Amino acid sequence: MKVLLVTSLSAIVASLSVRAAPTNPPKGQQPVSYYSLEYQDNLVNTANKIKGSGLESHYDPELYVYPEMIEPGRLSIDCDTEAMKRDHSDVAQLYTPISQQLPHENAWCAYKTGQGYVASRTHFPGVTAEMIQWWLWWHSASSERYSLWHPWAHVSVSSSYASKFNDSSLSNFDKLVGSVHDITEIIGDTSMDISIHWKNGSVFGLDESKFKDAGIVAWGFGEIYVPKGGPLKAVDMIHLWYQVEDGLEQRSRYFLANNVHLDIPVLGDLIPVDQLGDLTGFKNLIVGRHLAHEQFTHDQQEMTHLASILPGVYKEFGPKAK
């Protein structure tokens, strides 16, 4: 046991040395201070994957977050009175210009029946809308690219649209919307195998024709199925990026164990299991307070980190790279 522990610690130290940590945190950010054992084990795998991939200069295991997420992470809001509605009937509030603060922009909670809710607002200085829409499909071409996004938590990815990626006649949206990303990632201390089905905003009641007036310049919408490749739709995910003076500002919303159904048509309809999950306590078992809180933390980490690496990655690998 002692030999294995020393070997593991040595591997982690070696992985951290791939890229030297900055002397000081980026402006306005604070270092992440807790890394689960699952994170630590995965970082060793990430470092090994990155070596020889051509991505080494963009691999950075140092994680930071903005201080405004610290306090919301300590205590949940009340899902019944302070979260956005699970039926998305109030989704139009996301048209609110980013210059105005919405209630509980950074927040998490869980209902008594187990559904979870996560809201986050993240800064993307120096990032453009083109970078975001390119990244959303480009990273899914290899697990090495995906691991850059969150070296501690991201394990693997594949896209059902991979055959389209080299077609320069297709837009960024053509390479994303309608695709399925099969993903393995670690949320806190739990490994998750999921499939993200990328959709248009209308699936959540959003009208993309109104985005320009709202200052929304990039977006991504997903229905998440569990397990990977399975028929059980379990999560609604909304990502919106707004133009600001120094780059972009992101609003994200996650509705966990929301409108759950089996994607198996029976007499023309999908099989609803949402109410059954409430009654049996199944949602508390798979989501509950634990996963809602961990998803809030995970989102803040991965999005803040993405903002820090994306300009460099896009410059080297984007469509205008030489």
Secondary structure as the mmCIF struct_conf table of DSSP 4:
data_model
#
loop_
_struct_conf.conf_type_id
_struct_conf.id
_struct_conf.beg_label_comp_id
_struct_conf.beg_label_asym_id
_struct_conf.beg_label_seq_id
_struct_conf.end_label_comp_id
_struct_conf.end_label_asym_id
_struct_conf.end_label_seq_id
HELX_RH_AL_P HELX_RH_AL_P1 LYS A 2 LEU A 16
TURN_TY1_P TURN_TY1_P1 SER A 17 VAL A 18
BEND BEND1 ARG A 19 ARG A 19
HELX_LH_PP_P HELX_LH_PP_P1 ALA A 20 PRO A 22
BEND BEND2 THR A 23 ASN A 24
HELX_LH_PP_P HELX_LH_PP_P2 PRO A 25 PRO A 26
TURN_TY1_P TURN_TY1_P2 LYS A 27 GLY A 28
STRN STRN1 GLN A 30 PRO A 31
HELX_RH_AL_P HELX_RH_AL_P2 LEU A 37 ILE A 50
TURN_TY1_P TURN_TY1_P3 LYS A 51 GLY A 54
HELX_RH_3T_P HELX_RH_3T_P1 GLU A 56 HIS A 58
STRN STRN2 TYR A 64 VAL A 65
HELX_RH_3T_P HELX_RH_3T_P2 PRO A 67 MET A 69
HELX_RH_AL_P HELX_RH_AL_P3 ILE A 70 ARG A 74
BEND BEND3 LEU A 75 LEU A 75
HELX_RH_AL_P HELX_RH_AL_P4 CYS A 79 GLU A 82
BEND BEND4 ALA A 83 ALA A 83
HELX_LH_PP_P HELX_LH_PP_P3 MET A 84 LYS A 85
TURN_TY1_P TURN_TY1_P4 ARG A 86 ASP A 87
TURN_TY1_P TURN_TY1_P5 SER A 89 ASP A 90
HELX_RH_3T_P HELX_RH_3T_P3 VAL A 91 TYR A 95
BEND BEND5 THR A 96 THR A 96
TURN_TY1_P TURN_TY1_P6 ILE A 98 SER A 99
BEND BEND6 GLN A 100 GLN A 100
HELX_LH_PP_P HELX_LH_PP_P4 GLN A 101 LEU A 102
TURN_TY1_P TURN_TY1_P7 PRO A 103 HIS A 104
BEND BEND7 GLU A 105 ASN A 106
STRN STRN3 ALA A 107 ALA A 110
TURN_TY1_P TURN_TY1_P8 LYS A 112 THR A 113
BEND BEND8 GLY A 114 GLY A 114
STRN STRN4 GLY A 116 PRO A 125
TURN_TY1_P TURN_TY1_P9 GLY A 126 GLY A 126
HELX_RH_AL_P HELX_RH_AL_P5 ALA A 129 TRP A 138
HELX_RH_3T_P HELX_RH_3T_P4 HIS A 139 ALA A 141
HELX_RH_AL_P HELX_RH_AL_P6 SER A 143 TRP A 149
TURN_TY1_P TURN_TY1_P10 PRO A 151 ALA A 153
STRN STRN5 HIS A 154 SER A 159
TURN_TY1_P TURN_TY1_P11 SER A 160 TYR A 161
HELX_RH_3T_P HELX_RH_3T_P5 ALA A 162 LYS A 164
TURN_TY1_P TURN_TY1_P12 PHE A 165 ASN A 166
TURN_TY1_P TURN_TY1_P13 SER A 168 SER A 169
BEND BEND9 LEU A 170 LEU A 170
TURN_TY1_P TURN_TY1_P14 ASN A 172 GLY A 178
STRN STRN6 VAL A 180 ILE A 187
TURN_TY1_P TURN_TY1_P15 GLY A 188 ASP A 189
STRN STRN7 THR A 190 LYS A 199
HELX_RH_3T_P HELX_RH_3T_P6 GLY A 201 PHE A 204
TURN_TY1_P TURN_TY1_P16 GLY A 205 GLY A 205
HELX_RH_3T_P HELX_RH_3T_P7 GLU A 208 LYS A 210
HELX_RH_AL_P HELX_RH_AL_P7 PHE A 211 ALA A 214
TURN_TY1_P TURN_TY1_P17 GLY A 215 GLY A 215
STRN STRN8 ILE A 216 VAL A 226
BEND BEND10 PRO A 227 PRO A 227
TURN_TY1_P TURN_TY1_P18 LYS A 228 GLY A 229
BEND BEND11 PRO A 231 PRO A 231
STRN STRN9 LEU A 232 VAL A 244
TURN_TY1_P TURN_TY1_P19 GLU A 245 ASP A 246
STRN STRN10 GLY A 247 VAL A 266
TURN_TY1_P TURN_TY1_P20 LEU A 267 GLY A 268
STRN STRN11 ASP A 269 PRO A 272
HELX_RH_AL_P HELX_RH_AL_P8 ASP A 274 THR A 280
TURN_TY1_P TURN_TY1_P21 GLY A 281 GLY A 281
HELX_RH_AL_P HELX_RH_AL_P9 PHE A 282 ILE A 286
BEND BEND12 VAL A 287 VAL A 287
HELX_RH_AL_P HELX_RH_AL_P10 GLY A 288 PHE A 317
BEND BEND13 GLY A 318 GLY A 318
TURN_TY1_P TURN_TY1_P22 PRO A 319 LYS A 320
#
